[in-house]
Amino acid sequence: MKRLMIAAAIAMMALPLAAKAQSVVANKSTYDYGRNSLSDPAALNWNIEECSHGAIKPDVQEKLAKLLRVPEASVRREFCRRMLTAYARGAISYDDYTRFMSGGGLAPSIARALRTAGSSPVRQQGEKRGDIILPAKAKMDSGEIFKGTTIASGSDDLRDRRPTITLPVKCSDGRIGRIEVTRAADLMSAWGTVKLSDGSAGRLTVGKVRKQL
């Protein structure tokens, strides 16, 4: 087990970002919260991507490449993918998680997770329902100003990987319409237009791109 201690240098990199924000101390609530958060395939994939950008020392990267049996360039992503996927599936027990996060080295379940190349994020299946909230005083491109908060709801097929999709929506005020959006490659952002049955129309942004505007 001694040679597996090299992974402790990037242990914090493997934590779900939501759990990081709460505490760096391992406890049962943090463990359960992290697992519940990662049960959503989109959240799991997002956390793997964010985690994979963490810093790593060259010597640690070299040793992990041998342990994971991957090229050095793939070490960060593979480490994050295997760790977070095993964590989400419950393959890493709370006791092992606590030991790892407290710097006690890698328990057998974590060692197995790192050696298992077949670990992969859960595939997204079925439909996902989403809501777009149009707040009071929101102004559409067509000139309409909402007098109160309106929620437009619709569903999309998570298996559909086309960059541009059209979604039918129904609003809480009775209107119906369509939203046409172009999704980013990570499926975590989108931008497009919304057109409702009363003739009102506007533009929208969702996810990371919204923060950049």
Rosetta silent file (secondary structure, phi, psi, omega in degrees, C-alpha in Angstrom):
SEQUENCE: MKRLMIAAAIAMMALPLAAKAQSVVANKSTYDYGRNSLSDPAALNWNIEECSHGAIKPDVQEKLAKLLRVPEASVRREFCRRMLTAYARGAISYDDYTRFMSGGGLAPSIARALRTAGSSPVRQQGEKRGDIILPAKAKMDSGEIFKGTTIASGSDDLRDRRPTITLPVKCSDGRIGRIEVTRAADLMSAWGTVKLSDGSAGRLTVGKVRKQL
SCORE:     score description
SCORE:     0.000 S_00000001
   1 L     0.000  -20.229 -175.660    0.000    0.000    0.000 S_00000001
   2 H   -58.860  -40.485 -176.847    2.954    2.331    0.525 S_00000001
   3 H   -70.416  -14.675  179.049    3.428    2.958   -3.181 S_00000001
   4 H   -83.053   -9.540 -179.788   -0.214    4.019   -3.470 S_00000001
   5 H   -62.980  -16.738 -179.848    0.357    6.975   -1.150 S_00000001
   6 H   -58.836  -28.462 -177.665    1.423    9.000   -4.195 S_00000001
   7 H   -71.982  -18.627 -179.083   -2.225    9.656   -4.971 S_00000001
   8 H   -62.382  -23.849 -178.984   -2.703   11.537   -1.705 S_00000001
   9 H   -63.987  -24.038  177.980   -0.940   14.508   -3.297 S_00000001
  10 H  -123.063   28.810 -179.050   -4.001   15.099   -5.449 S_00000001
  11 L   -59.755  -45.305 -176.972   -6.634   13.720   -3.092 S_00000001
  12 H   -64.469  -24.328  179.904   -8.494   17.009   -2.803 S_00000001
  13 H   -66.007  -22.707 -175.727   -8.698   17.187   -6.577 S_00000001
  14 H   -88.633   -4.418  179.511  -10.996   14.155   -6.528 S_00000001
  15 L   -75.238  141.787  171.384  -13.664   15.700   -4.332 S_00000001
  16 L   -57.775  140.808 -177.113  -16.944   16.818   -5.956 S_00000001
  17 H   -61.333  -33.270  179.599  -16.820   20.615   -6.159 S_00000001
  18 H   -64.354  -39.625  179.954  -20.076   20.920   -4.249 S_00000001
  19 H   -71.490  -35.057  177.755  -18.605   18.968   -1.361 S_00000001
  20 H   -57.850  -41.064 -176.344  -15.416   21.019   -1.499 S_00000001
  21 H   -64.541  -27.730 -177.796  -17.419   24.169   -0.930 S_00000001
  22 H   -80.805  -51.007 -174.927  -18.882   22.743    2.258 S_00000001
  23 L  -169.684  148.726  174.844  -15.835   21.360    4.004 S_00000001
  24 L   -94.066   -2.050  179.296  -12.492   19.727    3.418 S_00000001
  25 L   -92.048  126.977 -179.111  -13.075   17.505    6.453 S_00000001
  26 L   -71.136  126.894  172.568  -14.563   14.109    5.657 S_00000001
  27 L  -146.399  169.404 -173.110  -17.808   13.420    7.509 S_00000001
  28 H   -62.661  -39.662 -178.454  -20.887   11.321    6.829 S_00000001
  29 H   -66.215  -39.444  177.285  -23.024   14.212    5.606 S_00000001
  30 H   -65.061  -42.294  179.074  -20.311   15.325    3.161 S_00000001
  31 H   -61.052  -49.319 -179.203  -19.888   11.756    1.954 S_00000001
  32 H   -66.186  -40.220  179.658  -23.638   11.256    1.417 S_00000001
  33 H   -62.257  -43.897  179.323  -24.064   14.684   -0.163 S_00000001
  34 H   -61.777  -44.718  179.711  -21.263   14.006   -2.609 S_00000001
  35 H   -63.105  -44.399  179.666  -22.671   10.626   -3.594 S_00000001
  36 H   -62.886  -40.578  179.962  -26.167   12.015   -4.074 S_00000001
  37 H   -63.355  -40.881 -176.225  -24.833   14.885   -6.179 S_00000001
  38 H   -80.944   -3.907  176.669  -22.846   12.556   -8.408 S_00000001
  39 L   -70.481  -18.056  174.870  -25.811   10.231   -8.993 S_00000001
  40 L   -83.573  116.982 -177.758  -26.835   12.724  -11.691 S_00000001
  41 H   -53.334  -38.462 -179.806  -24.823   11.757  -14.818 S_00000001
  42 H   -64.538  -41.588  179.056  -24.553   15.389  -15.888 S_00000001
  43 H   -67.062  -39.228  178.649  -23.143   16.373  -12.475 S_00000001
  44 H   -62.304  -49.300 -179.975  -20.734   13.431  -12.543 S_00000001
  45 H   -61.621  -40.476 -179.860  -19.418   14.319  -15.984 S_00000001
  46 H   -64.310  -44.287 -179.788  -19.113   17.994  -15.040 S_00000001
  47 H   -65.904  -36.860  176.631  -17.180   17.194  -11.854 S_00000001
  48 H   -61.716  -44.421 -179.265  -14.843   14.852  -13.725 S_00000001
  49 H   -63.759  -46.384 -179.737  -14.113   17.603  -16.223 S_00000001
  50 H   -64.766  -43.052 -179.652  -13.531   20.253  -13.530 S_00000001
  51 H   -61.615  -36.417 -174.406  -11.436   17.881  -11.441 S_00000001
  52 L   -68.890   -8.875  179.205   -9.251   16.959  -14.419 S_00000001
  53 L   -94.882    3.643 -179.245   -7.908   20.521  -14.642 S_00000001
  54 L   -67.365  155.867 -179.329   -6.297   20.334  -11.197 S_00000001
  55 L   -76.094  150.128  178.195   -2.550   20.826  -10.768 S_00000001
  56 L  -150.837  137.469 -179.653   -0.251   17.839  -10.365 S_00000001
  57 L   -72.906  145.382 -177.899    3.510   17.579   -9.840 S_00000001
  58 H   -54.226  -40.669 -177.943    5.507   15.914  -12.640 S_00000001
  59 H   -69.186  -36.261  177.700    6.866   13.156  -10.382 S_00000001
  60 H   -68.085  -40.381  179.713    3.397   12.324   -9.074 S_00000001
  61 H   -61.288  -40.523 -179.627    2.032   12.306  -12.604 S_00000001
  62 H   -64.503  -43.797 -179.079    4.722    9.859  -13.696 S_00000001
  63 H   -69.106  -38.679  178.855    4.017    7.445  -10.827 S_00000001
  64 H   -67.666  -33.099  178.683    0.261    7.637  -11.297 S_00000001
  65 H   -59.768  -38.474  178.763    0.657    6.916  -15.002 S_00000001
  66 H   -70.959  -40.936  179.837    2.249    3.585  -14.079 S_00000001
  67 H   -65.539  -44.499 -177.748   -0.412    2.799  -11.486 S_00000001
  68 H   -82.914  -15.102 -178.120   -3.307    3.681  -13.789 S_00000001
  69 L    60.057   50.101  177.702   -1.550    2.267  -16.861 S_00000001
  70 L  -136.274  161.995  175.169   -2.301    5.311  -18.973 S_00000001
  71 L   -61.840  151.076 -178.513   -0.160    7.928  -20.768 S_00000001
  72 H   -57.343  -33.786 -179.465    1.004   10.750  -18.500 S_00000001
  73 H   -64.906  -20.098 -176.859   -1.120   13.214  -20.449 S_00000001
  74 H  -101.251    0.055 -173.084   -4.241   11.263  -19.415 S_00000001
  75 H   -58.130  -51.356 -174.309   -3.410   10.880  -15.718 S_00000001
  76 H   -60.935  -46.679 -178.753   -5.492   13.720  -14.270 S_00000001
  77 H   -66.749  -42.142 -178.880   -8.664   12.856  -16.141 S_00000001
  78 H   -65.623  -40.895  178.098   -8.323    9.099  -15.537 S_00000001
  79 H   -59.365  -48.721 -178.704   -7.668    9.599  -11.836 S_00000001
  80 H   -65.326  -42.721 -177.906  -10.730   11.806  -11.504 S_00000001
  81 H   -62.358  -47.200 -177.461  -12.904    9.573  -13.685 S_00000001
  82 H   -69.172  -42.853 -178.943  -12.106    6.381  -11.808 S_00000001
  83 H   -65.553  -51.204 -175.401  -12.301    7.924   -8.351 S_00000001
  84 H   -69.756  -34.314  178.370  -15.517    9.884   -8.835 S_00000001
  85 H   -67.397  -43.944  178.163  -17.273    7.095  -10.738 S_00000001
  86 H   -64.017  -40.532  177.885  -16.460    4.559   -8.016 S_00000001
  87 H   -61.183  -46.442 -178.902  -17.539    7.065   -5.360 S_00000001
  88 H   -63.716  -34.641 -178.227  -20.848    7.727   -7.133 S_00000001
  89 H   -81.468   -7.111 -179.595  -21.569    4.010   -7.454 S_00000001
  90 L    84.109   13.820 -178.964  -20.928    3.387   -3.766 S_00000001
  91 L   -77.286  -13.554  176.293  -17.850    1.275   -4.487 S_00000001
  92 L  -110.424  115.762 -176.619  -15.875    3.367   -1.999 S_00000001
  93 L   -71.057  163.714  179.133  -17.163    2.954    1.542 S_00000001
  94 H   -60.978  -41.663 -179.799  -17.512    5.803    4.004 S_00000001
  95 H   -62.591  -41.974  179.298  -14.668    4.414    6.144 S_00000001
  96 H   -68.400  -38.353  178.068  -12.349    4.183    3.144 S_00000001
  97 H   -61.437  -45.780 -179.507  -13.391    7.658    2.005 S_00000001
  98 H   -62.443  -43.792  179.411  -12.634    9.072    5.470 S_00000001
  99 H   -61.262  -43.306 -179.165   -9.268    7.363    5.593 S_00000001
 100 H   -64.382  -47.539 -175.842   -8.335    8.717    2.180 S_00000001
 101 H   -71.401  -20.360  178.393   -9.431   12.284    2.905 S_00000001
 102 L   -92.032    6.537  177.289   -7.616   12.330    6.249 S_00000001
 103 L    82.164   21.361 -178.315   -4.351   11.400    4.530 S_00000001
 104 L   -89.433   10.964  179.061   -4.342    7.786    5.686 S_00000001
 105 L    92.095 -177.944 -176.778   -3.518    6.359    2.278 S_00000001
 106 L   -95.598  119.083  175.220   -5.551    4.337   -0.170 S_00000001
 107 L   -73.224  165.549 -178.176   -7.800    1.627    1.221 S_00000001
 108 H   -52.626  -40.903 -177.211   -8.406   -1.528   -0.879 S_00000001
 109 H   -65.706  -34.365  178.585  -11.654   -0.222   -2.414 S_00000001
 110 H   -74.816  -38.868  177.224   -9.919    2.934   -3.648 S_00000001
 111 H   -60.917  -40.946  178.268   -6.938    0.985   -4.931 S_00000001
 112 H   -64.317  -40.258 -179.559   -9.337   -1.237   -6.878 S_00000001
 113 H   -61.744  -40.360 -178.619  -11.104    1.812   -8.293 S_00000001
 114 H   -72.396  -26.047  179.942   -7.833    3.252   -9.559 S_00000001
 115 H   -88.716  -10.842 -176.488   -6.823   -0.045  -11.143 S_00000001
 116 L   -91.348   99.333 -178.073  -10.179   -0.581  -12.830 S_00000001
 117 L   -69.265  -21.828 -176.336   -9.904    0.964  -16.267 S_00000001
 118 L   -77.299   -9.212  178.881  -13.463   -0.019  -17.089 S_00000001
 119 L   -61.315  131.966 -179.100  -14.983    2.404  -14.606 S_00000001
 120 L  -149.834  155.193  179.332  -16.941    4.993  -16.550 S_00000001
 121 L   -58.399  148.411  177.551  -19.626    7.612  -15.906 S_00000001
 122 L   -66.199  135.477  178.733  -23.204    6.420  -15.908 S_00000001
 123 L   -69.497  144.606  175.966  -24.869    6.990  -19.233 S_00000001
 124 L   -77.826  132.479 -177.561  -27.632    9.518  -19.362 S_00000001
 125 L  -130.613  154.860  173.699  -30.935    7.852  -20.127 S_00000001
 126 L    71.122 -155.398 -176.830  -34.485    8.895  -20.801 S_00000001
 127 E  -105.903  153.238  175.532  -35.801   12.410  -20.688 S_00000001
 128 E  -121.616  129.612 -179.124  -34.792   15.375  -18.599 S_00000001
 129 E   -95.168  137.893 -179.970  -37.301   18.026  -17.637 S_00000001
 130 E  -134.963  152.249  178.620  -36.170   21.613  -17.391 S_00000001
 131 E  -119.646  139.980  172.470  -37.674   24.936  -16.377 S_00000001
 132 E  -115.036  118.264 -176.540  -36.846   28.407  -17.664 S_00000001
 133 E   -97.552  119.623  177.541  -37.881   31.116  -15.223 S_00000001
 134 E  -100.830  103.297 -174.100  -38.759   34.489  -16.742 S_00000001
 135 L   -70.321  166.222  176.575  -38.706   36.934  -13.797 S_00000001
 136 L   -58.080  141.077 -179.926  -40.899   39.974  -13.291 S_00000001
 137 L    73.441    6.755  174.700  -39.867   42.894  -15.533 S_00000001
 138 L   -67.785  136.045 -176.645  -38.015   40.553  -17.915 S_00000001
 139 E  -111.877  127.381  178.132  -38.187   42.073  -21.386 S_00000001
 140 L   -82.265  160.569  176.493  -38.508   40.007  -24.553 S_00000001
 141 L   -60.807  -28.330 -178.715  -36.922   41.064  -27.837 S_00000001
 142 L   -76.033   -5.175  176.545  -40.456   41.554  -29.155 S_00000001
 143 L   105.158  -13.428 -178.631  -40.982   44.295  -26.565 S_00000001
 144 L   -69.259  138.713  174.346  -43.184   42.468  -24.049 S_00000001
 145 E  -115.880  123.872 -178.262  -42.450   43.077  -20.387 S_00000001
 146 L   -70.089  141.521 -179.998  -43.647   40.388  -17.977 S_00000001
 147 L   -92.745  -10.229  179.431  -45.859   41.544  -15.119 S_00000001
 148 L  -162.021  168.879 -179.100  -44.966   38.571  -12.963 S_00000001
 149 L   -65.734  132.374  178.252  -42.710   35.548  -12.856 S_00000001
 150 E  -124.158  137.611  179.302  -43.463   33.010  -15.585 S_00000001
 151 E  -114.032  122.966  176.343  -42.075   29.481  -15.784 S_00000001
 152 E  -105.635  123.217 -175.079  -41.726   27.741  -19.157 S_00000001
 153 E  -116.106  146.432  177.565  -41.222   23.963  -18.861 S_00000001
 154 E  -160.938  172.425 -179.453  -40.158   21.345  -21.384 S_00000001
 155 E  -129.217  148.462  174.223  -38.334   18.027  -21.761 S_00000001
 156 E  -133.974  156.947 -178.997  -35.471   16.836  -23.921 S_00000001
 157 E   -84.184  117.277 -177.309  -34.003   13.413  -24.688 S_00000001
 158 L   -66.004  -16.650  179.480  -30.657   13.045  -22.909 S_00000001
 159 L   -84.642   -9.465 -179.396  -29.533   10.576  -25.573 S_00000001
 160 L   -80.638  113.650 -176.205  -29.880   13.221  -28.280 S_00000001
 161 L  -104.150   11.427  176.996  -26.386   14.568  -28.974 S_00000001
 162 L   -63.845  139.457 -178.266  -27.259   16.936  -31.815 S_00000001
 163 L   -64.632  -34.486 -179.453  -25.772   20.379  -31.143 S_00000001
 164 E  -116.165  125.818 -178.965  -29.010   22.217  -32.018 S_00000001
 165 E  -131.490  157.392  177.386  -32.357   21.002  -30.712 S_00000001
 166 E  -118.395  128.247 -177.077  -35.926   22.317  -30.617 S_00000001
 167 E  -118.926  129.968  172.121  -38.025   21.862  -27.470 S_00000001
 168 E   -76.927  140.201 -179.864  -41.778   22.372  -27.088 S_00000001
 169 E  -132.391  155.746  174.807  -42.611   24.252  -23.878 S_00000001
 170 E  -128.600  128.728 -176.046  -45.692   25.123  -21.854 S_00000001
 171 E   -94.869  156.890 -178.476  -45.712   28.186  -19.623 S_00000001
 172 L   -66.892  -16.460  178.646  -47.334   28.624  -16.233 S_00000001
 173 L   -95.475    9.631  175.203  -49.486   31.454  -17.627 S_00000001
 174 L   100.309  -16.317 -179.572  -51.043   29.160  -20.243 S_00000001
 175 L   -74.929  153.518  174.289  -48.941   30.055  -23.266 S_00000001
 176 E  -121.603  168.226  179.739  -47.156   27.416  -25.310 S_00000001
 177 E   178.929 -164.828 -179.894  -44.190   27.760  -27.611 S_00000001
 178 E  -136.772  145.257  175.778  -40.874   26.438  -28.790 S_00000001
 179 E  -119.892  127.534  175.889  -37.294   26.944  -27.728 S_00000001
 180 E  -112.755  119.242 -176.363  -34.462   26.372  -30.175 S_00000001
 181 E  -129.130  150.329  172.315  -31.067   26.078  -28.542 S_00000001
 182 E  -108.232  124.786 -175.863  -27.518   25.257  -29.552 S_00000001
 183 E   -96.423  145.837  175.903  -25.683   23.292  -26.890 S_00000001
 184 L   -70.866  164.324 -177.132  -21.998   23.508  -26.013 S_00000001
 185 L   -59.897  -31.407 -179.369  -19.867   20.394  -26.443 S_00000001
 186 L   -83.429   -0.794  179.649  -19.973   19.679  -22.683 S_00000001
 187 L    61.923   14.224 -178.528  -23.807   19.849  -22.734 S_00000001
 188 L  -103.487   -1.787  178.830  -23.619   22.163  -19.700 S_00000001
 189 E  -141.138  154.278  178.511  -24.381   25.385  -21.584 S_00000001
 190 E  -157.718  156.048  176.880  -26.806   26.448  -24.299 S_00000001
 191 E  -147.968  149.388 -179.371  -27.997   29.552  -26.115 S_00000001
 192 E   174.230 -149.823 -175.951  -30.839   30.219  -28.490 S_00000001
 193 E  -129.777  155.312  175.506  -34.300   31.718  -28.927 S_00000001
 194 E  -126.846  133.870  177.966  -37.757   31.272  -27.443 S_00000001
 195 E  -128.677  127.234 -177.274  -41.010   31.952  -29.299 S_00000001
 196 E  -109.649  164.631 -171.917  -44.388   31.836  -27.558 S_00000001
 197 L   -65.237  -18.858  179.503  -47.932   31.476  -28.875 S_00000001
 198 L   -88.766    5.787  178.561  -48.851   35.131  -28.253 S_00000001
 199 L    95.870   -8.722  179.513  -46.137   36.280  -30.650 S_00000001
 200 L   -73.251  148.050 -178.063  -43.567   37.237  -28.023 S_00000001
 201 E  -148.936  152.381  179.356  -39.991   36.179  -28.702 S_00000001
 202 E  -163.978  178.395  178.244  -36.619   36.513  -27.061 S_00000001
 203 E  -108.453  156.526  179.752  -33.126   35.135  -26.616 S_00000001
 204 E  -145.642  154.990  173.339  -31.838   32.980  -23.792 S_00000001
 205 E  -134.009  143.946 -177.734  -28.600   31.575  -22.389 S_00000001
 206 E  -133.540  141.258  173.741  -28.260   28.663  -19.993 S_00000001
 207 E    85.054 -145.750 -173.338  -25.343   27.363  -17.926 S_00000001
 208 H   -61.906  -36.812 -177.035  -21.728   28.541  -18.014 S_00000001
 209 H   -62.930  -26.352 -179.691  -22.146   30.893  -20.969 S_00000001
 210 H   -63.437  -34.328 -179.183  -24.640   32.913  -18.925 S_00000001
 211 H   -72.821  -18.989 -176.681  -21.867   33.856  -16.491 S_00000001
 212 H   -88.741  -10.033 -177.067  -19.721   35.136  -19.337 S_00000001
 213 L   -85.161    0.000    0.000  -22.298   37.641  -20.602 S_00000001
